[in-house]
Every structure is written in C-alpha cells, then in structure tokens.
C-alpha cells in the first residue's frame, strides 16, 4: 500500500513530471551542459541588473534622455518581441479557422513561443516605464482615441488568450480531463479572439508613429505605416514558425518517436505563404517611398540602410521562399526565414530607435546594462520554452487525451 501511494503521491509527480523520471542527483548532473552554463552566466548577471533598474531608476541604468525617451527596451524588447511572437495567431488561424490541419503539428509550439514572447515583452515594457506601477491606469482611464490605449488593452487581452490556449497542453500534463475538455471546445473562439486582438495591436504599434511625421525619417514614415506593421507581423509569424519548428523537431526529436512529422513538407508549405507575404510587404514599402516622395534619400547613408532592410532582407527572402517552396528545398526556405526575421528586427529598430529623431546630432547608444537586460529576457524565454517542451505535450500530444482541433474523436 505504501509503495502504491508513493507512486501516485506528490513525490511521484515531482519525479516523473518535473525531474523527468530522474532523482535529484541525476537531474542536477544533467543540467551541467555548456548551453546551461552560458544561460546561467547571463541570468546571474541580468536578473540582478533588472532588479537594480527598478531600485535605481532609468537614469542610472540606461542611456535614455529627453531627446531619446525610447530606446532598446522599446525597440527590441517590446516592438520586436511582439512582432516575433506573431506565429501564435498566424499558425493558430491557419489550423483552427482555415482548416490547414497538417500544420497542427507545429501549432502548440507556435502558441507557446507567442505566449513567452509576449510575457518577455511585457517585462521589457515594465522595465522601460519610468513609473511602471502606473500601467494600471490603462485599465481605469479610458482613452479610446489613443493608439497606446489600444495597444495596452489588446496586449493584455491577447496575452490572456494565449495563456488560455496554452492551458490545453498544461491540462494534459496535469491529467485534468474535465478542464481539458472544456478548453478544447473553446479553441476556435480563442483563435478568433487572437486574430482580432493581434490585428488591432500589431497595426496600432505602427499607428503610434503617425503622431511623429517630422521625427521619423521619410524613408520609414508613411501614413500607411500601420499597414506595414501588420503585414510584416504576418511575415514574422510565418518565418518564426519555420525557424522554431525546424529547431524544435531536431532538439526534441526523442519526443516524436513513433510519430511521423514531415517537417520539411511543412516548411516548404510555409515557404509558399512566406513568398507571397514578403513580396506584398516589399511592394507596399516601395509604394510608401513613392507616396512620400522620398526617392532622393535613397542616395544617402539612410538610403543604404533602407535598401539593406527592404531589398536584402525582404525582397531577397521572398525570392528564396518562392524558390525553396517550388523546388522542395527546405534549406532555402529556412535561410529565407532567418533573413526575413533579421529584416523585421532591423525594421522595428529603425522605426523606433535608429531613424527616429534622425536630424538630432546627439545619437542614442544603449548602455551595456540595457543590452544585458534585453539578452536576459531572450535567455529567459528560451530557457522557459525548453523547460516546458521537455515536460509538456507541446511538439506532440498526450495519446491519453482526445486528439484533434477542438472536437472529440471517437
């Protein structure tokens, strides 16, 4: 009887669900890897720095000023973190709403990536705010004409939706069948909400810059910048799905034993969508230059930076996406995805930091503490993703639970 209780009690749960079937000693030894050592160094320095920022304030930890109130924590942690988490709504909508069920194999990992990306972006935003406790004012003081009000509400709502979507594999991990059944039935509704909230705040982030036509460089400013942000978010979602699924199905291959997932076919399928979206994004960016009469700036240093972003990291990836998808060359699609992600990161940094206040002779250069905190948030996201996928049914589903897309299977 005692043995039976030991197998079903808290100690058994800790051993099997958390320690991966190992004892404490064996588990701790399994953590002694080069990757964990690097992550530990980053976190040991970065987490105290994050605490120091809240204790000492922005002036002691950042290079921000009245001329540059937005820096790396907005340009990278928030703007870039949000757009790179777009795979949650793009893949979720493809599976749940468009019926592309082949991509269900990467749906959960895309949602988890999005959820963790939003959490890290919110932490980065709180670090950037001079008085972070005032964030609650967005809930009680209504400013429906403000893009920041819309962004705040949509990010809060969408993060909640992602949390609810994530509870499906979490309930499988915990063995909570009744709650699992309820959440499975709500997935389509949650996916609709994710598309609505994502569309609103991804575009609203671009709308913020409509307020600063004289501060943002003409090559990046456009009255249609909110459309640029939304379409690039879709491209980011597709590209991140290619990268994340390729890496996950190699790193966590042991979880797929006995289950065939043709990742190369999925990658090539995503390449077709990536080619269309990337070319559409390139075309509307070109239209923005034409509409803004900014041709003359292409011959300057700013123009060179713009061409690197738009031609090298948007047009070239679109052609690589198309070639790789047509010829079933997943390696080309993966290269295109990496280039596209690089282009989107560069775009968000250009718009929010580099090409903002472009006429100001004093330039913003982030402090080493800003850089390290951003690196810490990325590391936290990667460590959390790996910890969860190693334990919960993310790259595969628990066979003890009904499979599918919200419906019960016989």
Secondary structure, DSSP 8 states (H G I E B T S, - for coil): -HHHHHHHSHHHHIIIIISTT--HHHHHHHT-SHHHHHHHHHHHHHHHHHHHHHHH-HHHH----SS----HIIIIIIIIHHHHTTHHHHHHHHHHTT--GGGGGGHHHHHHHHHHHHHHHHHHHHHH-TTGGGGGHHHHS--TT-HHHHHHHHHHHHHHHHHHHHHHHHHHHHT-HHHHHHHHHTHHHHHHHHHHHHHHHHHHHHHGGGG-TTTB-TTT--TTHHHHHHHHHHHHHHHHHHHHHHHHHHHTGGGGTT----HHHHHHHHHHHHHHHHHHHHHHHHHHHHHTT-GGGGGSHHHHHHHIIIIIIIIHHHHHHHHHHHTT-HHHHHHHHHHHHHHHHHHHHIIIIISBTTT-SS-----HHHHHHHHHHHHHHHHHHHHHHHHSSSSS--TTS--SSSS---
